[in-house]
Amino acid sequence: MAADYAIVGIFLIVGLLFVVVNVDIVSRLLRPSNPEPEKFTTYECGEDPVGASWIRVHVRYYLYALVYVVFAVDTIYLLPWAVVFRKLGMFAFVEMMLFIAILLIGFAYAWRKGALEWV
């Protein structure tokens, strides 16, 4: 039993050493190194940034992201359910319809509150 854990431990150590050696040591030997001041400037999407980097973002954008994450994460549960749907029977069907109903209620609430309007 302890030998099984030892094998797993050895693989973990070898894997970590492989990553450290390749990422740190070999990359330092192979990459070119000529730092210039221009390389340390801020660069985004091919354009030089204009203005301050700390700007106020409207809370609406965070609300869009939150609503998206909630619905995206919840719909992830639909695929495993659909794969084993026939094995689960009627109880699982009713349970999933209840789950989808709760999602639709949340969607209707967000829509009614105006959380999905862009402007």
DOSENU-719113 format. One record per residue: residue number from 1; residue in three letters; y, x, z of N, C-alpha, C in turn. Coordinates in nm, 3 decimals. Each point is the difference from the previous one (the first is absolute). Layout:
DOSENU-719113
> seq type n.north n.east n.up ca.north ca.east ca.up c.north c.east c.up
> NUM ALA Y X Z Y X Z Y X Z
...
***
This chain:
DOSENU-719113
> seq type n.north n.east n.up ca.north ca.east ca.up c.north c.east c.up
> 1 MET -0.119 0.083 0.000 0.119 -0.083 0.000 0.126 0.087 0.000
> 2 ALA 0.002 0.101 0.083 0.117 0.088 0.005 0.014 0.081 -0.128
> 3 ALA -0.111 0.028 -0.067 0.005 0.075 -0.126 0.070 -0.081 -0.108
> 4 ASP -0.016 -0.132 0.004 0.069 -0.086 -0.097 0.151 0.010 0.017
> 5 TYR 0.044 -0.003 0.125 0.143 0.014 0.027 0.051 0.139 -0.036
> 6 ALA -0.084 0.100 0.018 0.039 0.136 -0.035 0.023 0.013 -0.152
> 7 ILE -0.085 -0.064 -0.078 0.016 0.004 -0.145 0.130 -0.068 -0.041
> 8 VAL 0.030 -0.113 0.061 0.126 -0.070 -0.030 0.118 0.087 0.041
> 9 GLY -0.009 0.065 0.116 0.107 0.088 0.046 0.022 0.118 -0.093
> 10 ILE -0.109 0.058 -0.049 0.010 0.112 -0.092 0.067 -0.044 -0.130
> 11 PHE -0.039 -0.117 -0.052 0.063 -0.051 -0.121 0.149 -0.026 0.021
> 12 LEU 0.038 -0.052 0.115 0.141 -0.022 0.030 0.077 0.132 0.004
> 13 ILE -0.056 0.099 0.065 0.067 0.130 0.010 0.012 0.065 -0.138
> 14 VAL -0.107 -0.004 -0.079 0.004 0.058 -0.134 0.101 -0.075 -0.087
> 15 GLY 0.003 -0.132 0.011 0.095 -0.080 -0.077 0.144 0.033 0.038
> 16 LEU 0.028 0.011 0.128 0.135 0.035 0.045 0.039 0.141 -0.044
> 17 LEU -0.091 0.094 0.010 0.028 0.135 -0.047 0.026 0.002 -0.150
> 18 PHE -0.077 -0.077 -0.074 0.019 -0.008 -0.146 0.140 -0.050 -0.032
> 19 VAL 0.043 -0.103 0.069 0.133 -0.056 -0.026 0.108 0.100 0.040
> 20 VAL -0.012 0.059 0.117 0.102 0.094 0.046 0.009 0.120 -0.092
> 21 VAL -0.113 0.055 -0.039 0.000 0.117 -0.087 0.061 -0.035 -0.136
> 22 ASN -0.041 -0.111 -0.058 0.051 -0.035 -0.134 0.146 -0.041 0.003
> 23 VAL 0.039 -0.078 0.097 0.137 -0.051 0.000 0.098 0.106 0.046
> 24 ASP -0.034 0.074 0.099 0.096 0.091 0.058 -0.008 0.141 -0.061
> 25 ILE -0.111 0.061 0.009 -0.010 0.142 -0.036 -0.001 0.019 -0.152
> 26 VAL -0.087 -0.071 -0.071 -0.010 0.019 -0.144 0.128 -0.046 -0.070
> 27 SER 0.059 -0.109 0.049 0.123 -0.048 -0.064 0.115 0.099 0.018
> 28 ARG 0.005 0.069 0.113 0.104 0.102 0.019 -0.019 0.118 -0.095
> 29 LEU -0.123 0.033 -0.030 -0.026 0.112 -0.090 0.028 -0.035 -0.146
> 30 LEU -0.023 -0.124 -0.040 0.010 -0.036 -0.141 0.135 -0.055 -0.042
> 31 ARG 0.076 -0.058 0.089 0.125 -0.064 -0.041 0.111 0.103 -0.017
> 32 PRO 0.092 -0.028 -0.091 0.116 0.089 -0.013 0.098 -0.026 0.115
> 33 SER 0.067 0.104 0.040 0.094 -0.014 0.111 0.133 0.063 -0.038
> 34 ASN 0.091 -0.082 -0.049 0.136 0.046 -0.024 0.096 -0.111 0.045
> 35 PRO 0.025 -0.005 0.132 0.089 -0.105 0.051 0.143 0.022 -0.044
> 36 GLU 0.060 -0.107 -0.049 0.140 0.002 -0.041 0.071 -0.113 0.075
> 37 PRO 0.128 0.012 0.020 0.072 -0.105 0.073 -0.011 -0.137 -0.067
> 38 GLU -0.011 -0.002 -0.132 -0.008 -0.128 -0.071 -0.130 -0.075 0.032
> 39 LYS -0.105 0.075 0.030 -0.128 -0.063 0.032 0.003 -0.072 0.134
> 40 PHE 0.093 0.031 0.087 0.007 -0.060 0.131 0.096 -0.119 0.005
> 41 THR 0.058 -0.037 -0.114 0.090 -0.115 -0.001 -0.080 -0.129 -0.011
> 42 THR 0.064 -0.110 0.038 -0.064 -0.131 -0.009 -0.007 -0.042 -0.145
> 43 TYR -0.114 -0.054 -0.039 -0.023 -0.038 -0.139 -0.084 -0.126 0.001
> 44 GLU 0.048 -0.103 -0.069 -0.076 -0.123 0.001 0.004 -0.065 -0.137
> 45 CYS -0.116 -0.021 -0.058 -0.015 -0.071 -0.128 0.081 0.062 -0.112
> 46 GLY 0.016 0.129 -0.001 0.071 0.066 -0.109 0.150 -0.008 0.009
> 47 GLU 0.052 -0.057 0.104 0.144 -0.014 0.015 0.045 0.066 0.130
> 48 ASP 0.119 0.058 -0.006 0.057 0.053 0.123 0.050 -0.117 0.084
> 49 PRO -0.028 0.003 0.130 0.043 -0.112 0.084 0.152 -0.003 0.014
> 50 VAL 0.054 -0.120 0.006 0.144 -0.020 0.015 0.022 -0.078 0.128
> 51 GLY 0.088 0.047 0.084 0.031 -0.070 0.123 -0.089 0.044 0.116
> 52 ALA 0.017 -0.070 0.110 -0.075 0.035 0.121 -0.145 -0.049 -0.011
> 53 SER -0.089 0.070 0.066 -0.140 -0.041 -0.004 -0.030 -0.111 0.100
> 54 TRP 0.084 -0.019 0.098 -0.020 -0.105 0.098 0.085 -0.120 -0.038
> 55 ILE -0.061 -0.094 -0.071 0.070 -0.122 -0.036 -0.065 -0.118 0.069
> 56 ARG 0.074 -0.105 0.014 -0.055 -0.120 0.064 -0.076 -0.079 -0.104
> 57 VAL -0.122 -0.035 0.033 -0.084 -0.080 -0.088 -0.008 -0.139 0.060
> 58 HIS 0.016 -0.100 -0.086 -0.002 -0.138 0.049 -0.138 -0.032 0.058
> 59 VAL -0.003 -0.076 0.106 -0.124 -0.034 0.068 -0.092 -0.082 -0.090
> 60 ARG 0.055 -0.061 -0.102 -0.079 -0.081 -0.093 -0.109 0.083 -0.066
> 61 TYR 0.027 0.125 -0.032 -0.099 0.085 -0.065 -0.120 0.026 0.092
> 62 TYR 0.028 0.017 0.128 -0.109 0.018 0.095 -0.081 -0.128 0.013
> 63 LEU 0.066 -0.113 -0.011 -0.069 -0.128 0.007 -0.093 -0.018 -0.120
> 64 TYR 0.048 0.039 -0.119 -0.088 -0.005 -0.118 -0.123 0.088 0.021
> 65 ALA 0.023 0.118 0.049 -0.112 0.093 0.022 -0.098 -0.056 0.101
> 66 LEU 0.051 -0.059 0.106 -0.086 -0.056 0.104 -0.082 -0.117 -0.053
> 67 VAL 0.064 -0.089 -0.076 -0.072 -0.113 -0.057 -0.106 0.050 -0.098
> 68 TYR 0.035 0.099 -0.081 -0.098 0.055 -0.094 -0.120 0.060 0.073
> 69 VAL 0.027 0.079 0.102 -0.110 0.064 0.073 -0.090 -0.104 0.065
> 70 VAL 0.060 -0.101 0.058 -0.080 -0.105 0.065 -0.092 -0.066 -0.100
> 71 PHE 0.053 -0.042 -0.115 -0.083 -0.069 -0.097 -0.097 0.094 -0.071
> 72 ALA 0.038 0.125 -0.022 -0.090 0.095 -0.065 -0.118 0.033 0.090
> 73 VAL 0.028 0.022 0.127 -0.108 0.032 0.094 -0.092 -0.120 0.018
> 74 ASP 0.058 -0.118 0.006 -0.083 -0.119 0.019 -0.087 -0.029 -0.122
> 75 THR 0.049 0.027 -0.119 -0.083 -0.026 -0.118 -0.112 0.103 -0.017
> 76 ILE 0.009 0.111 0.070 -0.109 0.098 -0.003 -0.128 -0.061 0.057
> 77 TYR 0.015 -0.094 0.092 -0.117 -0.063 0.061 -0.071 -0.095 -0.095
> 78 LEU 0.062 -0.037 -0.110 -0.062 -0.094 -0.093 -0.113 0.063 -0.080
> 79 LEU 0.009 0.126 -0.036 -0.103 0.062 -0.083 -0.135 0.011 0.071
> 80 PRO -0.007 0.055 0.122 -0.132 0.005 0.065 -0.058 -0.139 0.023
> 81 TRP 0.085 -0.096 0.027 -0.047 -0.137 0.018 -0.058 -0.054 -0.129
> 82 ALA 0.067 0.026 -0.113 -0.047 -0.050 -0.129 -0.132 0.065 -0.040
> 83 VAL -0.021 0.125 0.040 -0.123 0.070 -0.037 -0.121 -0.062 0.069
> 84 VAL 0.014 -0.040 0.124 -0.114 -0.054 0.076 0.014 -0.150 0.024
> 85 PHE 0.075 -0.068 -0.084 0.029 -0.141 0.021 -0.126 -0.085 0.004
> 86 ARG -0.093 0.019 -0.092 -0.120 -0.084 -0.006 -0.090 0.018 0.122
> 87 LYS 0.001 0.118 0.060 -0.086 0.026 0.116 0.057 -0.062 0.128
> 88 LEU 0.131 -0.020 0.004 0.063 -0.043 0.124 -0.007 -0.150 0.023
> 89 GLY -0.002 -0.078 -0.104 -0.015 -0.144 0.014 0.132 -0.073 0.016
> 90 MET -0.014 -0.127 0.041 0.115 -0.090 0.007 0.098 0.038 0.111
> 91 PHE -0.052 0.052 0.110 0.088 0.037 0.111 0.101 0.106 -0.042
> 92 ALA -0.047 0.098 -0.077 0.089 0.107 -0.046 0.101 -0.055 -0.100
> 93 PHE -0.041 -0.097 -0.081 0.093 -0.061 -0.094 0.113 -0.072 0.073
> 94 VAL -0.036 -0.079 0.101 0.101 -0.072 0.078 0.090 0.099 0.072
> 95 GLU -0.057 0.105 0.054 0.078 0.102 0.070 0.099 0.069 -0.094
> 96 MET -0.042 0.032 -0.122 0.090 0.064 -0.095 0.108 -0.097 -0.048
> 97 MET -0.033 -0.127 -0.016 0.103 -0.097 -0.038 0.104 -0.013 0.111
> 98 LEU -0.043 0.008 0.124 0.093 -0.002 0.112 0.089 0.125 -0.003
> 99 PHE -0.059 0.115 -0.030 0.075 0.126 -0.012 0.104 -0.010 -0.112
> 100 ILE -0.040 -0.054 -0.115 0.093 -0.014 -0.112 0.108 -0.102 0.033
> 101 ALA -0.035 -0.105 0.073 0.100 -0.100 0.041 0.106 0.064 0.090
> 102 ILE -0.043 0.086 0.091 0.096 0.069 0.087 0.090 0.091 -0.083
> 103 LEU -0.057 0.068 -0.100 0.081 0.081 -0.090 0.102 -0.084 -0.077
> 104 LEU -0.043 -0.115 -0.047 0.091 -0.086 -0.075 0.110 -0.055 0.090
> 105 ILE -0.032 -0.030 0.124 0.102 -0.046 0.094 0.102 0.111 0.023
> 106 GLY -0.046 0.122 0.016 0.092 0.114 0.016 0.085 0.022 -0.124
> 107 PHE -0.061 -0.016 -0.117 0.073 0.014 -0.125 0.107 -0.108 -0.013
> 108 ALA -0.037 -0.124 0.032 0.095 -0.111 -0.007 0.114 0.021 0.100
> 109 TYR -0.031 0.050 0.117 0.103 0.026 0.100 0.098 0.107 -0.049
> 110 ALA -0.054 0.108 -0.056 0.087 0.107 -0.052 0.085 -0.052 -0.116
> 111 TRP -0.058 -0.082 -0.084 0.073 -0.056 -0.113 0.110 -0.094 0.048
> 112 ARG -0.032 -0.086 0.096 0.098 -0.096 0.051 0.117 0.069 0.072
> 113 LYS -0.029 0.108 0.069 0.105 0.073 0.070 0.085 0.084 -0.095
> 114 GLY -0.039 0.007 -0.127 0.077 0.077 -0.097 -0.032 0.148 0.003
> 115 ALA -0.113 0.035 0.058 -0.035 0.141 0.011 -0.044 0.059 -0.133
> 116 LEU -0.032 -0.085 -0.098 -0.048 0.050 -0.128 0.107 -0.002 -0.108
> 117 GLU 0.122 -0.037 0.035 0.110 0.000 -0.096 0.062 0.138 -0.006
> 118 TRP 0.017 0.052 -0.121 0.048 0.135 -0.017 0.149 0.011 0.029
> 119 VAL 0.079 -0.096 -0.041 0.146 0.009 0.016 0.045 -0.093 0.111
***
